[in-house]
Amino acid sequence: MGSLLLSLIYVCFISLGLPDSLLGSAWPVLHQEIQVPVFFAGIISATICAGTILSSLFSDKLLRRFGAGRVTAVSIAMTAFGLFGFSGSNQFWMLMLWAIPYGLGAGGVDAILNNYVALHYKAQHMSWLHCMWGVGASISPYIMSFSLVHLESWNYGYLIVATIQAVLSAVIFLSIPLWKKGAENGESAQEEVLPAALSFREIFAIKGALPCFLSFFCYCALEVTTSLWASSYFVEKWHFSPEAAAGFASMFYIGITFGRFINGFFAMKLSDHFLIRAGAALIVAGIGLLFISVSSTFALSGFVVIGLGCAPIYPCIIHMTPDVFGKEKSQAMIGIQMAFAYTGFLIMPPFFGVIADYITISLLPVFQLMLLTVMFLTHEMVARKDCNR
């Protein structure tokens, strides 16, 4: 039972990544078809992000009332509903409307699944599951490309992914008994006694909670800022063509995906705190390569190394949460962590965009180093709290 459920959760993580690359892949054609400026993609993305933050904040209350299986199934169904809406849209206001259920569904499933795995499965699965997210995010551009080239419409790309999500939601509904019975080594998912949901004030009053949230915020801001601006960094600093720069920038996510696969094996023997520190050290090394202006080869290598360093941090912060803060508080903590993560996604890349526009994009490694420093220091505060329990 536990193995069947775990296999299903792996599929869920692939599905989590599938929608994430669709908007960017479709937008060059989509924005011309609906006759809006290029920057309107950011407005849609921000709307999705806002819904994700909102549902993450209330994931603890939803879990305690409905259970992990039901919330996951409904959240994926909401995402499918939003994607079906996207597939039939031909005006900007319609995309904005359907972005609401899309974002609300994404936040719920993200927070619930991360907490469920952190509670019931070993550390290596957290890394491998987030590796599967990378697989999903890598597949969706090919789905959109197939739709644009062979079906001659971006709408079908959204329709294909929406159908996959709808089928998965139906499978999750049928598997709800597994969520109640199955966890690794025969543990029961319902054995824990769940007290009343914590208020936001009670959550922030937990010792070490705020440093943990800030650490997650800074990490996610670092990851997404690097991803968004890597291509522009190669174009503006090293004068690459946009096509070549896009290919080189993708090496960052290749580093993350490969790194999370490898990190799963390290997680069998090493602690979450150790792996977070090792990841931070690798990121420092990668940033150091960006500072070397002798050749663009150093910059390319730097982004790969930064990706490898990023690999263990997200899954390890999630996985350590039940151990550091207690299983009964883990969903509340992870829900707020997800909210901080998506807030970092929402505000920090545009903030660096202002820096790049008005000063220089060459400050990217400085910005990365500042975020990493705050992330590391706040993580050490959490680790000290864990050691002093």
C-alpha positions as a Markdown table, in Angstrom:
| # | Residue | x | y | z |
|---|---|---|---|---|
| 1 | Met | 0.0 | 0.0 | 0.0 |
| 2 | Gly | 2.8 | 2.4 | 1.0 |
| 3 | Ser | 4.7 | 1.8 | -2.2 |
| 4 | Leu | 1.6 | 2.3 | -4.4 |
| 5 | Leu | 0.8 | 5.6 | -2.6 |
| 6 | Leu | 4.4 | 6.7 | -3.0 |
| 7 | Ser | 4.3 | 6.0 | -6.7 |
| 8 | Leu | 1.1 | 8.1 | -7.0 |
| 9 | Ile | 2.8 | 11.0 | -5.1 |
| 10 | Tyr | 5.7 | 10.8 | -7.6 |
| 11 | Val | 3.2 | 11.3 | -10.4 |
| 12 | Cys | 1.6 | 14.1 | -8.5 |
| 13 | Phe | 4.9 | 16.0 | -8.3 |
| 14 | Ile | 5.4 | 15.6 | -12.1 |
| 15 | Ser | 1.9 | 17.0 | -12.5 |
| 16 | Leu | 2.9 | 19.9 | -10.2 |
| 17 | Gly | 5.6 | 20.9 | -12.6 |
| 18 | Leu | 3.6 | 20.5 | -15.8 |
| 19 | Pro | 1.7 | 23.8 | -15.7 |
| 20 | Asp | 4.6 | 25.9 | -14.6 |
| 21 | Ser | 6.3 | 26.4 | -18.0 |
| 22 | Leu | 3.1 | 26.7 | -20.1 |
| 23 | Leu | 2.5 | 30.4 | -19.9 |
| 24 | Gly | 6.1 | 31.3 | -20.8 |
| 25 | Ser | 6.1 | 28.8 | -23.6 |
| 26 | Ala | 2.8 | 30.0 | -25.1 |
| 27 | Trp | 3.2 | 33.8 | -24.4 |
| 28 | Pro | 5.1 | 34.8 | -27.6 |
| 29 | Val | 2.1 | 33.6 | -29.6 |
| 30 | Leu | -0.6 | 34.1 | -27.0 |
| 31 | His | 0.0 | 37.8 | -26.3 |
| 32 | Gln | -0.2 | 38.6 | -30.1 |
| 33 | Glu | -3.4 | 36.7 | -30.5 |
| 34 | Ile | -5.2 | 38.5 | -27.6 |
| 35 | Gln | -3.5 | 41.8 | -28.5 |
| 36 | Val | -1.9 | 42.7 | -25.2 |
| 37 | Pro | 1.7 | 43.9 | -24.3 |
| 38 | Val | 4.4 | 41.4 | -23.5 |
| 39 | Phe | 4.6 | 42.5 | -19.8 |
| 40 | Phe | 1.0 | 41.4 | -19.2 |
| 41 | Ala | 2.3 | 37.9 | -18.7 |
| 42 | Gly | 3.7 | 39.2 | -15.3 |
| 43 | Ile | 0.1 | 40.3 | -14.3 |
| 44 | Ile | -1.2 | 36.8 | -15.0 |
| 45 | Ser | 1.7 | 35.2 | -13.2 |
| 46 | Ala | 1.2 | 37.5 | -10.2 |
| 47 | Thr | -2.5 | 36.6 | -10.0 |
| 48 | Ile | -1.6 | 32.9 | -10.0 |
| 49 | Cys | 1.0 | 33.5 | -7.3 |
| 50 | Ala | -1.5 | 35.4 | -5.1 |
| 51 | Gly | -3.9 | 32.5 | -5.3 |
| 52 | Thr | -1.1 | 30.1 | -4.4 |
| 53 | Ile | -0.1 | 32.2 | -1.4 |
| 54 | Leu | -3.7 | 32.4 | -0.1 |
| 55 | Ser | -4.3 | 28.6 | -0.4 |
| 56 | Ser | -0.9 | 27.8 | 1.2 |
| 57 | Leu | -1.8 | 30.0 | 4.2 |
| 58 | Phe | -5.0 | 28.0 | 4.9 |
| 59 | Ser | -3.6 | 24.5 | 4.1 |
| 60 | Asp | -3.4 | 23.6 | 7.8 |
| 61 | Lys | -7.1 | 24.2 | 8.4 |
| 62 | Leu | -8.0 | 22.3 | 5.2 |
| 63 | Leu | -5.9 | 19.3 | 6.1 |
| 64 | Arg | -7.4 | 19.0 | 9.5 |
| 65 | Arg | -10.9 | 19.2 | 8.2 |
| 66 | Phe | -10.8 | 17.1 | 5.0 |
| 67 | Gly | -7.5 | 15.1 | 5.1 |
| 68 | Ala | -4.5 | 15.0 | 2.8 |
| 69 | Gly | -6.1 | 12.8 | 0.1 |
| 70 | Arg | -9.2 | 14.9 | -0.4 |
| 71 | Val | -7.4 | 18.2 | -0.4 |
| 72 | Thr | -4.9 | 17.0 | -2.9 |
| 73 | Ala | -7.6 | 15.6 | -5.2 |
| 74 | Val | -9.7 | 18.8 | -5.0 |
| 75 | Ser | -6.6 | 21.1 | -5.5 |
| 76 | Ile | -5.5 | 19.2 | -8.6 |
| 77 | Ala | -9.1 | 19.4 | -9.9 |
| 78 | Met | -9.1 | 23.2 | -9.3 |
| 79 | Thr | -5.8 | 23.4 | -11.3 |
| 80 | Ala | -7.3 | 21.3 | -14.1 |
| 81 | Phe | -10.4 | 23.6 | -14.0 |
| 82 | Gly | -8.3 | 26.7 | -14.4 |
| 83 | Leu | -6.2 | 25.1 | -17.2 |
| 84 | Phe | -9.4 | 24.1 | -19.1 |
| 85 | Gly | -10.5 | 27.7 | -18.7 |
| 86 | Phe | -7.1 | 28.9 | -20.2 |
| 87 | Ser | -7.6 | 26.6 | -23.1 |
| 88 | Gly | -10.8 | 28.2 | -24.1 |
| 89 | Ser | -9.8 | 31.8 | -23.4 |
| 90 | Asn | -9.4 | 34.4 | -26.2 |
| 91 | Gln | -9.3 | 37.6 | -24.1 |
| 92 | Phe | -7.0 | 38.9 | -21.3 |
| 93 | Trp | -9.8 | 39.2 | -18.7 |
| 94 | Met | -10.6 | 35.5 | -19.3 |
| 95 | Leu | -7.1 | 34.5 | -18.5 |
| 96 | Met | -7.1 | 36.6 | -15.4 |
| 97 | Leu | -10.4 | 34.9 | -14.3 |
| 98 | Trp | -9.1 | 31.4 | -14.8 |
| 99 | Ala | -5.8 | 32.2 | -13.1 |
| 100 | Ile | -7.7 | 32.4 | -9.8 |
| 101 | Pro | -8.7 | 28.6 | -9.5 |
| 102 | Tyr | -5.4 | 27.7 | -11.1 |
| 103 | Gly | -3.4 | 29.5 | -8.4 |
| 104 | Leu | -5.6 | 28.4 | -5.5 |
| 105 | Gly | -5.3 | 24.7 | -6.6 |
| 106 | Ala | -1.5 | 24.9 | -7.0 |
| 107 | Gly | -0.9 | 26.3 | -3.5 |
| 108 | Gly | -3.1 | 23.7 | -1.8 |
| 109 | Val | -1.5 | 20.6 | -3.4 |
| 110 | Asp | 2.0 | 22.0 | -3.0 |
| 111 | Ala | 1.7 | 22.6 | 0.7 |
| 112 | Ile | -0.2 | 19.4 | 1.5 |
| 113 | Leu | 2.0 | 17.0 | -0.5 |
| 114 | Asn | 5.2 | 18.5 | 0.9 |
| 115 | Asn | 4.0 | 18.0 | 4.5 |
| 116 | Tyr | 2.6 | 14.5 | 3.8 |
| 117 | Val | 6.0 | 13.4 | 2.4 |
| 118 | Ala | 7.9 | 15.1 | 5.2 |
| 119 | Leu | 5.8 | 13.3 | 7.8 |
| 120 | His | 5.7 | 9.8 | 6.3 |
| 121 | Tyr | 8.6 | 9.2 | 4.0 |
| 122 | Lys | 12.4 | 9.2 | 4.3 |
| 123 | Ala | 14.5 | 12.2 | 3.3 |
| 124 | Gln | 15.7 | 10.8 | 0.0 |
| 125 | His | 12.1 | 10.7 | -1.3 |
| 126 | Met | 11.8 | 14.5 | -0.7 |
| 127 | Ser | 14.7 | 15.2 | -3.0 |
| 128 | Trp | 13.7 | 12.7 | -5.7 |
| 129 | Leu | 10.1 | 14.0 | -5.6 |
| 130 | His | 11.3 | 17.6 | -6.2 |
| 131 | Cys | 13.5 | 16.1 | -9.0 |
| 132 | Met | 10.2 | 14.8 | -10.5 |
| 133 | Trp | 8.8 | 18.4 | -10.4 |
| 134 | Gly | 11.8 | 19.4 | -12.6 |
| 135 | Val | 10.9 | 16.6 | -15.0 |
| 136 | Gly | 7.3 | 17.9 | -15.2 |
| 137 | Ala | 8.5 | 21.5 | -15.7 |
| 138 | Ser | 10.8 | 20.3 | -18.5 |
| 139 | Ile | 8.1 | 18.3 | -20.3 |
| 140 | Ser | 5.5 | 21.1 | -20.6 |
| 141 | Pro | 7.4 | 23.3 | -23.1 |
| 142 | Tyr | 7.5 | 20.3 | -25.4 |
| 143 | Ile | 3.8 | 19.8 | -25.0 |
| 144 | Met | 3.2 | 23.5 | -25.9 |
| 145 | Ser | 5.7 | 23.2 | -28.8 |
| 146 | Phe | 3.8 | 20.2 | -30.2 |
| 147 | Ser | 0.6 | 22.1 | -29.9 |
| 148 | Leu | 1.9 | 25.2 | -31.7 |
| 149 | Val | 3.6 | 23.3 | -34.5 |
| 150 | His | 1.3 | 20.3 | -35.1 |
| 151 | Leu | -2.0 | 21.5 | -33.8 |
| 152 | Glu | -1.4 | 25.1 | -34.8 |
| 153 | Ser | -2.8 | 26.6 | -31.5 |
| 154 | Trp | -1.5 | 27.3 | -28.0 |
| 155 | Asn | -5.0 | 26.4 | -26.7 |
| 156 | Tyr | -4.4 | 22.7 | -27.2 |
| 157 | Gly | -1.3 | 22.8 | -25.1 |
| 158 | Tyr | -3.3 | 23.9 | -22.1 |
| 159 | Leu | -6.1 | 21.4 | -23.0 |
| 160 | Ile | -3.6 | 18.5 | -23.0 |
| 161 | Val | -2.2 | 19.4 | -19.6 |
| 162 | Ala | -5.7 | 20.1 | -18.2 |
| 163 | Thr | -6.8 | 16.7 | -19.3 |
| 164 | Ile | -3.8 | 15.1 | -17.6 |
| 165 | Gln | -4.6 | 16.9 | -14.4 |
| 166 | Ala | -8.2 | 16.0 | -14.5 |
| 167 | Val | -7.4 | 12.3 | -14.9 |
| 168 | Leu | -4.9 | 12.5 | -12.1 |
| 169 | Ser | -7.5 | 14.2 | -9.9 |
| 170 | Ala | -9.9 | 11.3 | -10.5 |
| 171 | Val | -7.2 | 8.8 | -9.6 |
| 172 | Ile | -6.5 | 10.7 | -6.4 |
| 173 | Phe | -10.2 | 10.6 | -5.4 |
| 174 | Leu | -10.2 | 6.8 | -6.0 |
| 175 | Ser | -7.0 | 6.5 | -3.9 |
| 176 | Ile | -8.3 | 8.3 | -0.8 |
| 177 | Pro | -8.4 | 5.0 | 1.3 |
| 178 | Leu | -4.6 | 4.7 | 0.6 |
| 179 | Trp | -3.9 | 8.1 | 2.1 |
| 180 | Lys | -5.7 | 7.0 | 5.3 |
| 181 | Lys | -3.9 | 3.7 | 5.5 |
| 182 | Gly | -0.6 | 3.8 | 3.7 |
| 183 | Ala | 2.7 | 5.4 | 4.6 |
| 184 | Glu | 6.1 | 4.1 | 4.6 |
| 185 | Asn | 6.8 | 1.0 | 6.7 |
| 186 | Gly | 3.1 | 0.5 | 7.3 |
| 187 | Glu | 2.6 | 3.6 | 9.3 |
| 188 | Ser | -0.9 | 5.0 | 9.4 |
| 189 | Ala | -1.4 | 8.4 | 8.1 |
| 190 | Gln | -4.2 | 8.9 | 10.6 |
| 191 | Glu | -2.4 | 7.8 | 13.7 |
| 192 | Glu | -1.3 | 11.3 | 14.7 |
| 193 | Val | -3.7 | 13.2 | 16.9 |
| 194 | Leu | -4.4 | 16.5 | 15.3 |
| 195 | Pro | -5.1 | 19.3 | 17.7 |
| 196 | Ala | -7.0 | 22.4 | 16.6 |
| 197 | Ala | -5.5 | 24.4 | 13.8 |
| 198 | Leu | -3.0 | 27.1 | 14.9 |
| 199 | Ser | -3.8 | 30.8 | 14.3 |
| 200 | Phe | -1.3 | 32.9 | 12.4 |
| 201 | Arg | -0.2 | 34.6 | 15.7 |
| 202 | Glu | 0.4 | 31.2 | 17.3 |
| 203 | Ile | 2.4 | 30.0 | 14.3 |
| 204 | Phe | 4.7 | 33.1 | 14.3 |
| 205 | Ala | 5.1 | 32.8 | 18.1 |
| 206 | Ile | 6.8 | 29.3 | 17.7 |
| 207 | Lys | 10.5 | 29.6 | 18.5 |
| 208 | Gly | 12.5 | 29.6 | 15.3 |
| 209 | Ala | 9.5 | 30.0 | 13.0 |
| 210 | Leu | 10.3 | 33.4 | 11.6 |
| 211 | Pro | 13.9 | 32.6 | 10.8 |
| 212 | Cys | 12.7 | 29.4 | 9.1 |
| 213 | Phe | 10.3 | 31.4 | 7.0 |
| 214 | Leu | 12.9 | 34.0 | 6.1 |
| 215 | Ser | 15.4 | 31.3 | 5.2 |
| 216 | Phe | 12.9 | 29.8 | 2.8 |
| 217 | Phe | 11.9 | 33.2 | 1.4 |
| 218 | Cys | 15.6 | 34.0 | 0.6 |
| 219 | Tyr | 16.3 | 30.6 | -0.9 |
| 220 | Cys | 13.2 | 30.7 | -3.2 |
| 221 | Ala | 14.0 | 34.3 | -4.2 |
| 222 | Leu | 17.6 | 33.3 | -5.0 |
| 223 | Glu | 16.4 | 30.3 | -7.2 |
| 224 | Val | 13.8 | 32.2 | -9.2 |
| 225 | Thr | 15.9 | 35.4 | -9.6 |
| 226 | Thr | 18.7 | 33.3 | -11.0 |
| 227 | Ser | 16.4 | 31.4 | -13.3 |
| 228 | Leu | 14.7 | 34.5 | -14.6 |
| 229 | Trp | 17.8 | 36.7 | -15.2 |
| 230 | Ala | 20.4 | 34.1 | -16.2 |
| 231 | Ser | 19.6 | 34.4 | -19.9 |
| 232 | Ser | 19.7 | 38.2 | -19.8 |
| 233 | Tyr | 23.0 | 38.1 | -17.8 |
| 234 | Phe | 24.6 | 36.1 | -20.7 |
| 235 | Val | 23.2 | 38.5 | -23.3 |
| 236 | Glu | 24.1 | 41.8 | -21.6 |
| 237 | Lys | 27.3 | 40.9 | -19.9 |
| 238 | Trp | 28.8 | 38.4 | -22.3 |
| 239 | His | 27.1 | 39.5 | -25.5 |
| 240 | Phe | 25.6 | 36.0 | -26.4 |
| 241 | Ser | 22.8 | 35.7 | -28.9 |
| 242 | Pro | 19.4 | 35.3 | -27.2 |
| 243 | Glu | 19.1 | 31.8 | -28.6 |
| 244 | Ala | 22.5 | 30.7 | -27.2 |
| 245 | Ala | 21.8 | 32.5 | -23.9 |
| 246 | Ala | 18.5 | 30.6 | -23.4 |
| 247 | Gly | 20.3 | 27.3 | -23.9 |
| 248 | Phe | 23.1 | 28.2 | -21.4 |
| 249 | Ala | 20.6 | 29.5 | -18.9 |
| 250 | Ser | 18.8 | 26.2 | -18.9 |
| 251 | Met | 21.9 | 24.6 | -17.4 |
| 252 | Phe | 20.9 | 26.1 | -14.1 |
| 253 | Tyr | 17.7 | 24.0 | -13.9 |
| 254 | Ile | 19.6 | 21.0 | -15.2 |
| 255 | Gly | 22.0 | 21.4 | -12.3 |
| 256 | Ile | 19.1 | 21.5 | -9.9 |
| 257 | Thr | 17.3 | 18.5 | -11.3 |
| 258 | Phe | 20.5 | 16.4 | -11.5 |
| 259 | Gly | 21.6 | 17.6 | -8.1 |
| 260 | Arg | 18.3 | 16.6 | -6.5 |
| 261 | Phe | 18.6 | 13.1 | -7.9 |
| 262 | Ile | 22.1 | 12.8 | -6.4 |
| 263 | Asn | 21.1 | 14.4 | -3.2 |
| 264 | Gly | 18.5 | 11.7 | -2.6 |
| 265 | Phe | 21.4 | 9.2 | -2.1 |
| 266 | Phe | 23.3 | 11.6 | 0.3 |
| 267 | Ala | 20.1 | 12.1 | 2.2 |
| 268 | Met | 20.1 | 8.5 | 3.2 |
| 269 | Lys | 23.2 | 9.1 | 5.4 |
| 270 | Leu | 23.5 | 12.8 | 6.0 |
| 271 | Ser | 21.3 | 15.2 | 8.0 |
| 272 | Asp | 19.1 | 17.9 | 6.5 |
| 273 | His | 21.1 | 20.6 | 8.2 |
| 274 | Phe | 24.4 | 19.3 | 6.8 |
| 275 | Leu | 23.0 | 19.1 | 3.3 |
| 276 | Ile | 21.7 | 22.7 | 3.5 |
| 277 | Arg | 25.1 | 23.9 | 4.6 |
| 278 | Ala | 26.8 | 21.9 | 1.8 |
| 279 | Gly | 24.4 | 23.3 | -0.8 |
| 280 | Ala | 25.1 | 26.9 | 0.5 |
| 281 | Ala | 28.9 | 26.2 | 0.1 |
| 282 | Leu | 28.4 | 25.1 | -3.5 |
| 283 | Ile | 26.3 | 28.2 | -4.2 |
| 284 | Val | 29.1 | 30.4 | -2.9 |
| 285 | Ala | 31.5 | 28.6 | -5.2 |
| 286 | Gly | 29.2 | 29.1 | -8.1 |
| 287 | Ile | 28.8 | 32.8 | -7.3 |
| 288 | Gly | 32.5 | 33.1 | -7.1 |
| 289 | Leu | 32.8 | 31.8 | -10.7 |
| 290 | Leu | 30.4 | 34.5 | -11.8 |
| 291 | Phe | 32.7 | 37.1 | -10.3 |
| 292 | Ile | 35.6 | 35.8 | -12.5 |
| 293 | Ser | 35.4 | 37.9 | -15.7 |
| 294 | Val | 38.2 | 36.2 | -17.6 |
| 295 | Ser | 35.9 | 34.0 | -19.7 |
| 296 | Ser | 32.2 | 33.3 | -20.2 |
| 297 | Thr | 33.0 | 29.6 | -19.5 |
| 298 | Phe | 33.4 | 30.6 | -15.8 |
| 299 | Ala | 29.9 | 32.1 | -15.9 |
| 300 | Leu | 28.4 | 29.0 | -17.5 |
| 301 | Ser | 30.1 | 26.8 | -15.0 |
| 302 | Gly | 29.0 | 29.1 | -12.2 |
| 303 | Phe | 25.3 | 28.7 | -13.1 |
| 304 | Val | 25.6 | 24.9 | -13.2 |
| 305 | Val | 27.3 | 24.9 | -9.8 |
| 306 | Ile | 24.7 | 27.3 | -8.3 |
| 307 | Gly | 22.0 | 24.9 | -9.6 |
| 308 | Leu | 23.8 | 21.9 | -7.9 |
| 309 | Gly | 24.0 | 23.9 | -4.7 |
| 310 | Cys | 20.3 | 24.9 | -4.8 |
| 311 | Ala | 19.3 | 21.2 | -5.2 |
| 312 | Pro | 19.3 | 20.1 | -1.6 |
| 313 | Ile | 18.0 | 23.3 | 0.1 |
| 314 | Tyr | 14.3 | 23.3 | -0.8 |
| 315 | Pro | 13.6 | 19.7 | -0.1 |
| 316 | Cys | 15.8 | 19.6 | 3.1 |
| 317 | Ile | 14.1 | 22.7 | 4.6 |
| 318 | Ile | 10.7 | 21.0 | 4.0 |
| 319 | His | 11.8 | 17.7 | 5.3 |
| 320 | Met | 13.4 | 19.0 | 8.5 |
| 321 | Thr | 10.2 | 20.9 | 9.5 |
| 322 | Pro | 8.4 | 18.0 | 11.4 |
| 323 | Asp | 11.6 | 17.1 | 13.2 |
| 324 | Val | 12.4 | 20.7 | 14.2 |
| 325 | Phe | 8.9 | 22.0 | 15.0 |
| 326 | Gly | 6.9 | 18.8 | 15.8 |
| 327 | Lys | 4.6 | 16.7 | 13.6 |
| 328 | Glu | 1.5 | 18.3 | 15.0 |
| 329 | Lys | 2.7 | 21.8 | 13.8 |
| 330 | Ser | 4.3 | 20.7 | 10.5 |
| 331 | Gln | 1.4 | 21.5 | 8.2 |
| 332 | Ala | 0.9 | 24.9 | 9.7 |
| 333 | Met | 4.6 | 25.6 | 9.3 |
| 334 | Ile | 4.9 | 24.3 | 5.8 |
| 335 | Gly | 1.8 | 26.2 | 4.7 |
| 336 | Ile | 3.4 | 29.5 | 5.8 |
| 337 | Gln | 6.7 | 28.4 | 4.3 |
| 338 | Met | 5.0 | 27.9 | 0.9 |
| 339 | Ala | 3.4 | 31.4 | 1.3 |
| 340 | Phe | 6.8 | 32.9 | 2.0 |
| 341 | Ala | 8.2 | 30.9 | -0.9 |
| 342 | Tyr | 5.7 | 32.3 | -3.4 |
| 343 | Thr | 6.1 | 35.8 | -2.0 |
| 344 | Gly | 9.8 | 35.5 | -2.8 |
| 345 | Phe | 8.9 | 34.3 | -6.3 |
| 346 | Leu | 6.5 | 37.3 | -6.7 |
| 347 | Ile | 8.6 | 40.3 | -5.5 |
| 348 | Met | 12.3 | 39.6 | -5.6 |
| 349 | Pro | 12.9 | 38.9 | -9.4 |
| 350 | Pro | 11.1 | 42.1 | -10.4 |
| 351 | Phe | 13.1 | 43.9 | -7.7 |
| 352 | Phe | 16.3 | 42.8 | -9.2 |
| 353 | Gly | 14.9 | 43.8 | -12.6 |
| 354 | Val | 14.8 | 47.4 | -11.4 |
| 355 | Ile | 18.5 | 47.1 | -10.3 |
| 356 | Ala | 19.4 | 45.6 | -13.6 |
| 357 | Asp | 17.6 | 48.3 | -15.5 |
| 358 | Tyr | 18.8 | 51.3 | -13.6 |
| 359 | Ile | 22.3 | 50.2 | -12.5 |
| 360 | Thr | 23.6 | 47.0 | -14.2 |
| 361 | Ile | 22.8 | 43.3 | -14.6 |
| 362 | Ser | 26.4 | 42.6 | -13.6 |
| 363 | Leu | 25.2 | 43.0 | -10.0 |
| 364 | Leu | 23.4 | 39.6 | -10.2 |
| 365 | Pro | 26.1 | 37.7 | -8.3 |
| 366 | Val | 26.1 | 40.4 | -5.6 |
| 367 | Phe | 22.3 | 40.1 | -5.2 |
| 368 | Gln | 22.6 | 36.3 | -5.1 |
| 369 | Leu | 25.2 | 36.5 | -2.4 |
| 370 | Met | 23.1 | 38.9 | -0.3 |
| 371 | Leu | 20.1 | 36.5 | -0.4 |
| 372 | Leu | 22.3 | 33.5 | 0.3 |
| 373 | Thr | 23.9 | 35.2 | 3.3 |
| 374 | Val | 20.5 | 35.9 | 4.9 |
| 375 | Met | 19.3 | 32.4 | 4.1 |
| 376 | Phe | 22.3 | 30.8 | 5.7 |
| 377 | Leu | 22.2 | 33.0 | 8.8 |
| 378 | Thr | 18.5 | 32.4 | 9.4 |
| 379 | His | 19.0 | 28.6 | 8.8 |
| 380 | Glu | 21.7 | 28.5 | 11.4 |
| 381 | Met | 19.3 | 30.1 | 13.9 |
| 382 | Val | 16.8 | 27.3 | 13.2 |
| 383 | Ala | 19.6 | 24.7 | 13.5 |
| 384 | Arg | 20.6 | 26.1 | 16.8 |
| 385 | Lys | 17.0 | 25.9 | 18.0 |
| 386 | Asp | 16.9 | 22.3 | 16.8 |
| 387 | Cys | 20.1 | 21.5 | 18.8 |
| 388 | Asn | 18.8 | 23.2 | 22.0 |
| 389 | Arg | 15.4 | 21.4 | 22.1 |
